[in-house]
Amino acid sequence: MRIGMDYTAAARQRAGIGRYTRELVGALLALAGQDATLPHQYVLFAAVGGLPRAHWQREIVRLRSISDSQFTTRTLPLSDDWLARLWHRLHLPVPVESITGPLNVFYSPDFVLPPTRRATRTLLTVHDLSFLHYPEHFVPKLVQYLTQVVTRSVARADRVLADSEATRADLIAHLGTEPEKVDVLYSGVDPRFCPQPERGEAERTRARYSIGGRPYVLSVGTLQPRKNYVRLIRAFAKLSGGTQLVIAGGKGWLYEEILAEAGSHPDRVRVLGFVEDADLPALYRGASLFAFPSLYEGFGLPVLEAMACGAPVVCSDVSSLPEVAGQAALLVDPLNTDGLTAAMARALEDAALRQGMIARGLAQAAQFSWEKAARQLLAVLDLWD
């Protein structure tokens, strides 16, 4: 089969769906490179307008190092914003095949489908429905856009992939998606997220991000209301001792209250901004505790990455997080600041509890890999072969 895949997020976004797409597609191409009998040809489509040419070329070189003969690329000199305007706001009826060439299947890992020809099968990943659960945590125009476009794309798609059973249930309950149309495809944990540190990494990482020598509680994720950072900071401020809170994440939206709350504790709370992927494992390994009190997650990959690096985890007991964390984390009500404080204190102070959490976390994270995710994706694609 000739399979088109939207690689725009991977080209343009360093975190979030961009990283998801790079990891999943990379693992899929690696499988193809390992087995020459796999019959599929992949066409990676990306809207690269405004990106430095060298940026895209480096990504192609990286993909070629994974699999040289199983894919081709097609680019469009428009930004993703302009493409969204043309396809989803103005409804320009130009199918993606006019760029990729004829396809048997088109897969979008980023919530929405472009126009496609009638004969092309379509596969779509929906990561979460946070814009329906917490519309007040988004810019109103974005909520309106996502509600319309994601709903329409899910209805159009021949099959839909959900990041978790929780997201699958949301699709069925909130968008009326037929249960038999939705498959769960879990994310994976890259092998570089492991408990063994590189020589000198702790000192290098602390110096690079000006963390200093004090122990720290870590949280990772884009600065936005859904991540519940304001409550986390307030809960952390009630802890005694010399531990600091380190938040790693780029600015998203409606983040002013988060920065203001962090600024009221300048000696104990550090907001690092966006942290490069290469530095994340060392940050996780150096943490005394990983805290993730998100109000809603379609999956919650940082929880597993922290576990894989040997950090004990405290996280929310809502949406997909109990499903992802299993029995390895302390689960808390994300709206209960006192409960969050108590859970962090237990995880920091009870040595026996910590060791048990670390061991269970390593075992839990080992169940998730990008190769496993790619094999699941391949099984879904093979339904149309």
C-alpha positions as CSV (number, residue, x, y, z in Angstrom):
1,M,0.0,0.0,0.0
2,R,1.0,3.6,-0.5
3,I,0.4,5.4,2.8
4,G,0.5,9.1,3.3
5,M,1.3,10.6,6.7
6,D,1.0,14.1,8.0
7,Y,4.4,15.0,9.3
8,T,3.8,18.7,9.8
9,A,3.7,18.6,13.6
10,A,7.0,16.6,13.7
11,A,8.6,19.3,11.5
12,R,7.3,22.3,13.4
13,Q,6.7,21.4,17.1
14,R,9.6,20.4,19.4
15,A,7.3,18.9,22.1
16,G,3.9,17.4,22.5
17,I,2.3,16.1,19.3
18,G,5.5,16.9,17.4
19,R,7.5,14.6,19.5
20,Y,4.8,11.9,19.4
21,T,4.8,12.0,15.6
22,R,8.6,11.8,15.3
23,E,8.8,8.9,17.7
24,L,5.9,6.9,16.2
25,V,6.8,7.5,12.6
26,G,10.4,6.8,13.3
27,A,9.6,3.5,14.9
28,L,7.3,2.6,12.0
29,L,10.1,3.3,9.5
30,A,12.5,1.3,11.6
31,L,10.2,-1.7,11.4
32,A,10.1,-1.2,7.6
33,G,13.9,-1.0,7.5
34,Q,14.3,-4.2,9.5
35,D,11.9,-6.3,7.3
36,A,12.2,-5.8,3.5
37,T,9.1,-8.0,3.0
38,L,6.8,-5.3,4.6
39,P,4.8,-4.1,1.5
40,H,4.1,-0.5,2.4
41,Q,5.5,2.7,0.9
42,Y,5.2,5.8,3.1
43,V,4.9,9.4,1.9
44,L,5.5,12.0,4.6
45,F,3.7,15.2,3.9
46,A,4.7,18.5,5.7
47,A,3.7,22.1,5.6
48,V,7.2,23.7,6.0
49,G,6.5,27.4,5.1
50,G,8.6,29.7,7.3
51,L,10.9,26.9,8.5
52,P,14.6,27.2,7.8
53,R,15.6,24.8,5.0
54,A,18.4,23.4,7.1
55,H,15.9,22.5,9.9
56,W,13.8,20.3,7.5
57,Q,17.0,18.8,5.9
58,R,18.3,17.7,9.3
59,E,15.0,15.9,10.0
60,I,15.3,14.1,6.6
61,V,18.8,13.1,7.4
62,R,17.6,11.7,10.8
63,L,14.8,9.7,9.1
64,R,17.2,8.4,6.5
65,S,19.4,7.1,9.2
66,I,16.4,5.0,10.4
67,S,15.2,3.7,7.0
68,D,16.6,4.8,3.7
69,S,14.3,3.2,1.1
70,Q,10.8,3.0,2.7
71,F,9.6,6.6,2.4
72,T,9.5,9.7,0.3
73,T,8.7,13.3,1.4
74,R,6.4,15.9,-0.1
75,T,6.4,19.5,1.3
76,L,4.2,22.5,0.8
77,P,5.7,26.1,1.2
78,L,2.9,27.2,3.4
79,S,2.8,27.4,7.2
80,D,0.5,25.1,9.1
81,D,-1.7,28.1,10.1
82,W,-2.2,29.0,6.5
83,L,-3.0,25.5,5.5
84,A,-5.5,25.2,8.3
85,R,-7.2,28.4,7.1
86,L,-7.4,27.1,3.5
87,W,-8.5,23.6,4.3
88,H,-10.6,24.0,7.4
89,R,-11.9,27.6,7.5
90,L,-12.3,28.3,3.8
91,H,-12.9,24.6,2.9
92,L,-10.7,24.8,-0.2
93,P,-11.5,21.4,-1.9
94,V,-7.9,20.6,-2.8
95,P,-7.1,17.0,-1.7
96,V,-3.9,16.1,0.0
97,E,-3.2,13.7,-2.9
98,S,-2.5,16.7,-5.2
99,I,0.6,17.0,-3.1
100,T,1.5,13.5,-2.1
101,G,0.3,11.7,-5.3
102,P,-2.2,8.8,-5.2
103,L,-2.7,7.1,-1.8
104,N,-4.4,4.0,-0.5
105,V,-4.5,5.4,3.1
106,F,-3.8,8.8,4.7
107,Y,-2.9,9.0,8.4
108,S,-3.1,12.2,10.5
109,P,-1.5,12.0,14.0
110,D,-2.8,15.5,14.9
111,F,-6.5,15.6,15.4
112,V,-7.7,16.7,12.0
113,L,-7.9,15.4,8.5
114,P,-7.2,17.3,5.3
115,P,-9.4,16.9,2.2
116,T,-8.8,13.5,0.6
117,R,-10.1,11.7,-2.5
118,R,-13.1,9.5,-2.0
119,A,-11.2,6.3,-2.6
120,T,-8.5,7.0,0.0
121,R,-9.0,5.4,3.4
122,T,-8.4,7.7,6.4
123,L,-6.9,7.2,9.8
124,L,-6.8,9.8,12.5
125,T,-5.3,10.1,16.0
126,V,-7.2,12.1,18.6
127,H,-5.0,12.6,21.7
128,D,-7.6,14.1,24.0
129,L,-10.8,16.1,24.2
130,S,-9.5,18.7,26.7
131,F,-11.1,21.5,24.7
132,L,-14.5,20.0,25.5
133,H,-13.8,19.2,29.1
134,Y,-12.1,22.5,30.0
135,P,-13.1,25.1,27.4
136,E,-12.3,27.9,29.9
137,H,-8.7,26.9,29.7
138,F,-8.4,27.7,26.1
139,V,-8.8,30.9,24.0
140,P,-12.5,30.9,22.9
141,K,-11.7,31.0,19.2
142,L,-9.5,27.9,19.5
143,V,-12.3,26.0,21.3
144,Q,-14.7,26.9,18.5
145,Y,-12.3,25.9,15.8
146,L,-11.3,22.5,17.5
147,T,-14.9,21.6,18.3
148,Q,-15.9,22.1,14.7
149,V,-12.9,20.7,12.9
150,V,-12.1,17.7,15.2
151,T,-15.8,16.7,15.3
152,R,-15.9,16.8,11.5
153,S,-12.6,14.9,11.1
154,V,-13.6,12.1,13.5
155,A,-16.9,11.7,11.7
156,R,-15.1,11.5,8.3
157,A,-12.3,9.1,9.4
158,D,-12.6,5.5,8.6
159,R,-10.8,4.6,11.8
160,V,-9.7,6.6,14.8
161,L,-6.8,6.0,17.2
162,A,-7.1,7.2,20.8
163,D,-4.2,7.6,23.2
164,S,-5.9,5.7,26.0
165,E,-9.0,3.9,27.0
166,A,-10.1,7.2,28.7
167,T,-9.8,9.1,25.5
168,R,-11.6,6.3,23.6
169,A,-14.5,6.6,26.1
170,D,-14.5,10.3,25.6
171,L,-14.8,10.0,21.8
172,I,-17.7,7.6,22.2
173,A,-19.5,9.6,24.9
174,H,-18.9,13.2,23.7
175,L,-18.7,12.8,19.9
176,G,-20.9,9.8,19.4
177,T,-18.2,7.9,17.7
178,E,-19.0,4.2,16.9
179,P,-17.1,2.0,19.5
180,E,-15.9,-0.4,16.8
181,K,-14.3,2.5,14.9
182,V,-11.9,3.5,17.7
183,D,-8.7,1.7,18.6
184,V,-6.4,2.5,21.5
185,L,-2.8,3.0,20.6
186,Y,-0.6,3.8,23.6
187,S,2.5,6.0,23.4
188,G,6.0,4.6,24.1
189,V,9.0,5.4,26.1
190,D,12.3,5.9,24.3
191,P,15.2,3.8,25.6
192,R,17.2,6.9,26.5
193,F,14.8,7.4,29.4
194,C,16.5,5.0,31.8
195,P,17.9,5.2,35.3
196,Q,21.6,4.9,34.4
197,P,23.1,8.5,34.3
198,E,25.8,9.6,32.0
199,R,29.1,10.7,33.7
200,G,28.8,14.2,35.0
201,E,25.3,14.8,33.7
202,A,23.9,16.0,37.0
203,E,26.4,18.7,37.3
204,R,26.1,19.8,33.6
205,T,22.3,19.9,33.7
206,R,22.2,21.8,37.0
207,A,24.6,24.3,35.6
208,R,22.9,24.7,32.3
209,Y,19.5,25.5,33.9
210,S,20.9,27.3,37.0
211,I,19.2,24.8,39.3
212,G,21.9,24.8,41.9
213,G,22.8,22.0,44.3
214,R,19.5,21.6,46.2
215,P,17.2,18.6,45.7
216,Y,14.2,19.3,43.5
217,V,10.7,18.2,42.7
218,L,10.2,18.2,38.9
219,S,7.2,18.8,36.8
220,V,7.2,18.8,32.9
221,G,4.7,20.2,30.5
222,T,3.6,23.3,28.5
223,L,2.6,26.3,30.7
224,Q,-1.2,26.3,30.4
225,P,-4.1,26.1,32.9
226,R,-4.8,22.4,32.3
227,K,-1.5,21.4,33.8
228,N,-2.6,22.8,37.2
229,Y,0.7,24.4,38.0
230,V,-0.8,27.1,40.2
231,R,-2.2,24.5,42.6
232,L,1.1,22.6,42.4
233,I,3.1,25.6,43.4
234,R,0.8,26.4,46.3
235,A,0.9,22.8,47.4
236,F,4.7,22.7,47.2
237,A,5.0,25.9,49.1
238,K,3.5,24.2,52.2
239,L,6.3,21.6,52.3
240,S,9.1,22.2,54.7
241,G,12.8,21.8,54.0
242,G,15.3,22.9,51.4
243,T,13.7,21.2,48.3
244,Q,12.9,23.4,45.3
245,L,10.3,23.0,42.6
246,V,11.5,22.9,39.0
247,I,9.0,23.3,36.2
248,A,10.2,22.5,32.7
249,G,7.9,23.7,29.9
250,G,7.5,26.3,27.2
251,K,4.9,29.0,27.3
252,G,1.5,27.8,25.9
253,W,-1.5,30.0,26.6
254,L,-3.2,31.7,29.6
255,Y,0.1,31.2,31.6
256,E,0.3,34.6,33.3
257,E,-1.2,33.3,36.6
258,I,1.3,30.5,36.6
259,L,4.3,32.8,36.2
260,A,2.9,35.2,38.9
261,E,2.4,32.4,41.4
262,A,6.0,31.1,40.7
263,G,7.3,34.6,41.1
264,S,5.8,34.8,44.6
265,H,8.2,32.1,45.6
266,P,11.5,33.1,43.9
267,D,13.7,31.2,46.3
268,R,11.9,27.8,45.9
269,V,10.3,27.7,42.5
270,R,12.2,27.7,39.2
271,V,10.4,27.9,35.8
272,L,13.0,26.8,33.2
273,G,11.0,27.4,30.0
274,F,11.3,24.9,27.2
275,V,13.8,22.1,27.8
276,E,15.4,20.3,24.9
277,D,14.5,16.6,24.5
278,A,18.2,15.7,25.0
279,D,18.2,17.2,28.5
280,L,15.0,15.7,29.8
281,P,16.4,12.3,30.9
282,A,19.0,13.9,33.1
283,L,16.4,16.2,34.6
284,Y,14.2,13.3,35.4
285,R,17.1,11.2,36.8
286,G,18.2,14.1,39.1
287,A,14.7,14.7,40.6
288,S,13.8,13.6,44.1
289,L,10.2,13.4,42.9
290,F,8.1,13.9,39.8
291,A,4.8,15.7,40.3
292,F,2.1,15.8,37.6
293,P,-1.2,17.1,39.0
294,S,-2.8,17.7,35.6
295,L,-6.5,18.3,35.4
296,Y,-6.9,16.2,32.3
297,E,-4.6,14.1,30.0
298,G,-5.2,12.1,27.0
299,F,-2.1,10.0,27.9
300,G,0.4,11.7,30.1
301,L,3.8,10.6,28.7
302,P,6.0,12.5,31.2
303,V,4.6,10.2,33.9
304,L,6.1,7.2,32.2
305,E,9.3,8.9,31.2
306,A,9.9,9.9,34.8
307,M,9.3,6.4,36.0
308,A,11.6,5.0,33.4
309,C,14.3,7.3,34.7
310,G,13.8,6.0,38.3
311,A,11.9,9.0,39.7
312,P,9.0,8.3,42.1
313,V,5.8,9.9,40.8
314,V,2.8,11.7,42.3
315,C,0.1,12.4,39.8
316,S,-3.6,13.1,39.3
317,D,-6.3,10.4,39.7
318,V,-8.3,11.7,36.7
319,S,-8.7,10.9,33.0
320,S,-6.0,8.6,31.6
321,L,-3.5,9.0,34.4
322,P,-4.6,6.0,36.6
323,E,-4.5,3.9,33.4
324,V,-1.0,5.0,32.5
325,A,0.5,5.1,36.0
326,G,-1.0,1.8,37.2
327,Q,0.0,0.9,40.7
328,A,3.3,2.7,40.6
329,A,2.4,6.3,41.5
330,L,0.7,8.0,44.4
331,L,-2.6,9.2,42.9
332,V,-4.2,12.4,44.2
333,D,-7.3,14.6,43.5
334,P,-5.8,17.4,41.4
335,L,-8.2,19.9,43.0
336,N,-7.2,19.1,46.6
337,T,-4.1,21.2,47.3
338,D,-3.7,19.8,50.8
339,G,-3.9,16.2,49.5
340,L,-1.2,17.0,46.9
341,T,1.0,18.5,49.6
342,A,0.6,15.3,51.8
343,A,1.3,13.0,48.9
344,M,4.5,14.8,48.0
345,A,5.6,14.8,51.6
346,R,5.1,11.1,51.9
347,A,7.0,10.4,48.7
348,L,9.9,12.6,49.8
349,E,10.2,11.4,53.4
350,D,9.2,7.7,53.5
351,A,12.3,5.8,52.2
352,A,10.6,2.4,52.0
353,L,7.7,3.9,50.1
354,R,10.0,5.6,47.7
355,Q,12.0,2.5,46.9
356,G,8.7,0.6,46.2
357,M,7.4,3.4,44.0
358,I,10.7,3.5,42.0
359,A,10.7,-0.3,41.4
360,R,7.0,-0.4,40.4
361,G,7.6,2.6,38.2
362,L,10.4,1.0,36.3
363,A,8.3,-2.1,35.7
364,Q,5.3,0.0,34.6
365,A,7.3,2.1,32.1
366,A,8.9,-1.1,30.6
367,Q,5.4,-2.1,29.3
368,F,5.4,0.9,26.9
369,S,7.7,1.2,23.8
370,W,7.5,3.0,20.5
371,E,8.2,-0.2,18.7
372,K,5.1,-1.7,20.3
373,A,3.1,1.4,19.3
374,A,4.4,1.1,15.7
375,R,3.4,-2.5,15.5
376,Q,-0.1,-1.6,16.7
377,L,-0.3,1.1,14.0
378,L,0.9,-1.3,11.4
379,A,-1.8,-3.8,12.4
380,V,-4.4,-1.1,11.9
381,L,-3.0,-0.2,8.5
382,D,-2.9,-3.8,7.5
383,L,-6.7,-4.0,7.9
384,W,-6.9,-2.2,4.6
385,D,-4.2,-4.2,2.8
